[in-house]
Amino acid sequence: MIRGGRAVQKSGHVREYLLCASCEQRFGDVEPKVSKIARQPDGSRPMLDLLGNAVLATDGGNRVVLPGKVNTAELCYFGASILWRSSVADRVSSCSLGNEHNEKFRTYLLGTSQFPDTAACLVTVLHEDDDLGPLLATAFSTPATEHFVGHDTHRFLVGGFVFNVFTGHALPDLA
């Protein structure tokens, strides 16, 4: 948490009664699957074994990889569930999908529609080779929304993943 310009590590959880038992179970079916491939307490990262081969190297040393054996649909659903819950929760003021996207994500998460065509999900696996890698790989952040012309970016960290979900009618080119 950042308070008064200082970063403070807290172990508390953001808690708020939000969902019925059926919806909690729906999200609970995907969460263990993602937690099994996230960074583990022993430092292992099962996700790395599931990723495909690198297809592009950039000057910064980042690699673009094919999903390989990663269930991208589950990973995206997991990210969308965290994002939507944060957006509709009263206790998370840093995140807002807005009314239109709140509804689109709600119906997607209920299974009555596809992932919104005015959204995109980009998931990055953190490298532990850089100075902040080990620290960030164990961090969790609540989603935060940034507004841009034509789209919003919603970003959060969890289990060694960085989720970037873009919403709007002029999505950035991710290629």
C-alpha positions as CSV (number, residue, x, y, z in Angstrom):
1,M,0.0,0.0,0.0
2,I,1.2,3.5,-0.6
3,R,0.3,6.1,2.0
4,G,1.7,9.6,2.3
5,G,4.2,8.9,-0.5
6,R,5.6,5.8,1.3
7,A,5.2,2.2,0.3
8,V,4.2,-0.1,3.1
9,Q,3.8,-3.8,2.9
10,K,0.5,-5.1,4.4
11,S,-0.7,-8.7,4.7
12,G,-4.3,-7.8,5.1
13,H,-7.0,-8.6,2.5
14,V,-9.6,-6.4,0.9
15,R,-12.8,-8.0,2.0
16,E,-16.3,-7.2,1.0
17,Y,-19.5,-9.2,0.7
18,L,-20.1,-9.2,-3.0
19,L,-21.3,-12.4,-4.6
20,C,-23.8,-15.2,-4.0
21,A,-22.4,-18.7,-3.2
22,S,-23.1,-19.9,-6.8
23,C,-21.0,-17.1,-8.3
24,E,-18.2,-17.6,-5.7
25,Q,-18.1,-21.2,-6.7
26,R,-18.0,-20.3,-10.4
27,F,-14.8,-18.2,-9.8
28,G,-13.5,-20.8,-7.3
29,D,-13.4,-23.4,-10.0
30,V,-10.8,-21.5,-12.0
31,E,-8.7,-20.0,-9.2
32,P,-7.0,-23.2,-8.1
33,K,-6.1,-24.0,-11.7
34,V,-4.3,-20.7,-12.1
35,S,-2.7,-20.9,-8.6
36,K,-1.1,-24.2,-9.6
37,I,0.8,-22.6,-12.5
38,A,1.6,-19.3,-10.7
39,R,4.8,-18.8,-8.7
40,Q,4.9,-21.3,-5.9
41,P,6.1,-20.7,-2.3
42,D,9.2,-22.7,-3.0
43,G,10.1,-20.3,-5.8
44,S,9.2,-22.7,-8.7
45,R,7.3,-21.3,-11.6
46,P,5.2,-24.1,-13.3
47,M,4.0,-21.6,-15.9
48,L,7.5,-21.5,-17.5
49,D,7.2,-25.3,-18.2
50,L,3.9,-24.7,-20.0
51,L,5.0,-21.8,-22.2
52,G,5.8,-22.4,-25.8
53,N,9.0,-21.3,-27.6
54,A,10.2,-17.8,-27.9
55,V,9.1,-16.2,-31.2
56,L,10.7,-12.8,-30.9
57,A,13.5,-11.3,-28.9
58,T,13.6,-7.5,-28.3
59,D,16.4,-5.2,-27.4
60,G,15.3,-5.2,-23.8
61,G,15.8,-8.9,-23.4
62,N,12.0,-9.6,-23.3
63,R,10.7,-12.6,-25.1
64,V,7.4,-13.1,-26.8
65,V,6.3,-16.7,-26.4
66,L,3.5,-18.8,-27.8
67,P,1.0,-19.9,-25.2
68,G,2.2,-23.6,-25.5
69,K,0.1,-25.7,-23.1
70,V,-1.2,-22.7,-21.1
71,N,-5.0,-22.7,-20.9
72,T,-5.3,-19.1,-22.0
73,A,-9.1,-19.1,-21.7
74,E,-8.8,-20.0,-18.0
75,L,-6.1,-17.5,-17.4
76,C,-8.1,-14.7,-19.1
77,Y,-11.3,-15.7,-17.2
78,F,-9.3,-15.6,-13.9
79,G,-8.0,-12.1,-14.7
80,A,-11.4,-10.9,-15.8
81,S,-13.0,-12.1,-12.6
82,I,-10.5,-10.2,-10.4
83,L,-10.9,-7.1,-12.6
84,W,-14.7,-7.2,-12.6
85,R,-15.0,-7.9,-8.8
86,S,-12.6,-4.9,-8.2
87,S,-14.6,-2.7,-10.5
88,V,-18.0,-3.4,-8.8
89,A,-16.6,-3.5,-5.2
90,D,-17.0,-0.4,-3.0
91,R,-13.7,-0.9,-1.3
92,V,-11.5,-0.8,-4.4
93,S,-11.5,2.8,-5.6
94,S,-8.5,2.5,-8.0
95,C,-10.4,0.4,-10.6
96,S,-13.4,1.1,-12.8
97,L,-14.6,-0.7,-15.9
98,G,-17.5,1.8,-16.3
99,N,-21.1,0.8,-16.6
100,E,-20.9,-0.6,-20.2
101,H,-17.9,-2.9,-19.5
102,N,-19.1,-3.9,-16.1
103,E,-22.2,-5.4,-17.7
104,K,-20.2,-7.0,-20.6
105,F,-17.8,-8.6,-18.1
106,R,-20.6,-9.7,-15.8
107,T,-22.3,-11.6,-18.6
108,Y,-19.0,-13.1,-19.8
109,L,-18.2,-14.3,-16.3
110,L,-21.7,-15.8,-16.0
111,G,-21.1,-17.7,-19.2
112,T,-24.0,-16.1,-21.1
113,S,-21.7,-14.2,-23.6
114,Q,-18.2,-14.3,-25.1
115,F,-15.3,-12.2,-23.9
116,P,-16.2,-8.6,-24.8
117,D,-15.1,-7.6,-28.3
118,T,-14.2,-4.2,-26.9
119,A,-11.6,-5.7,-24.6
120,A,-8.3,-7.5,-24.8
121,C,-6.3,-9.3,-22.2
122,L,-2.5,-9.4,-22.1
123,V,-0.7,-11.5,-19.5
124,T,3.0,-11.2,-18.9
125,V,5.1,-13.7,-16.9
126,L,7.6,-11.8,-14.7
127,H,11.2,-12.6,-15.1
128,E,13.2,-13.1,-12.0
129,D,16.4,-12.1,-13.8
130,D,15.9,-8.4,-13.2
131,D,16.4,-6.7,-9.8
132,L,12.7,-6.5,-8.9
133,G,11.7,-9.9,-10.3
134,P,11.7,-12.0,-7.1
135,L,10.0,-9.2,-5.2
136,L,7.3,-8.6,-7.8
137,A,6.8,-12.4,-8.4
138,T,5.4,-12.7,-4.9
139,A,3.4,-9.5,-4.9
140,F,-0.3,-8.9,-5.4
141,S,-1.9,-5.7,-6.3
142,T,-5.5,-4.7,-6.7
143,P,-6.4,-3.6,-10.2
144,A,-5.8,0.0,-11.1
145,T,-7.3,1.8,-14.1
146,E,-5.6,4.3,-16.3
147,H,-7.5,6.3,-18.9
148,F,-6.2,7.0,-22.4
149,V,-7.8,8.4,-25.5
150,G,-10.1,5.6,-26.9
151,H,-9.3,3.0,-24.2
152,D,-8.7,2.3,-20.6
153,T,-5.9,0.0,-19.2
154,H,-6.6,-2.0,-16.1
155,R,-3.4,-3.5,-14.6
156,F,-2.7,-5.8,-11.6
157,L,-0.1,-8.3,-10.3
158,V,-0.8,-11.7,-9.0
159,G,1.4,-14.8,-8.6
160,G,4.2,-13.7,-10.9
161,F,1.8,-12.6,-13.6
162,V,1.1,-9.0,-14.8
163,F,-2.5,-8.7,-16.1
164,N,-3.2,-5.9,-18.5
165,V,-6.8,-5.7,-19.6
166,F,-7.7,-3.1,-22.2
167,T,-11.2,-1.9,-22.7
168,G,-12.7,0.6,-25.1
169,H,-13.6,1.1,-28.7
170,A,-10.0,2.0,-29.8
171,L,-7.9,-0.7,-28.3
172,P,-4.1,-0.4,-28.6
173,D,-2.3,-2.5,-31.2
174,L,-0.8,-5.4,-29.2
175,A,1.1,-7.0,-32.1
